[in-house]
Amino acid sequence: MAKFMTIGYGDQAGYDRTDAAVRDAAHAHDARLRQDGVDMGLAGTPVQVRNHDAAEVTTESGPFMSAALPVAGFAIIEAATLAEAVDIASRTPCAVAHGVVEVWPLRESP
């Protein structure tokens, strides 16, 4: 099985305007994924780390990337194909509640 990182983006307004039954089904989907061992969680405040030329570590609070919606959470999922990973991600709260989920294939590093 291949591994994929998902990044969910969404805001409260999109969540609130989604039918409660759709939200509940998405949360149940996430609960099943967690039961199956998927590592997922809500996004906290990020810290940018730099160590240019291995000379000095500097940090800065806040995200490096910017997006139209805030980052809501992350997961590492396993799937046989990208299409299967997309199917899994398509039923999560961010995907159904007017947000978006990125699915990133993870490759072994050299």
Secondary structure, 3 states (H helix, E strand, C coil): CEEEEEEEECCHHHHHCCCHHHHHHHHHHHHHHHHCCCEEEECCCCEEEECHHHCCCEEEECCCCCCCCCEEEEEEEEECCHHHHHHHHCCCHHHHCCCEEEEEEECCCC
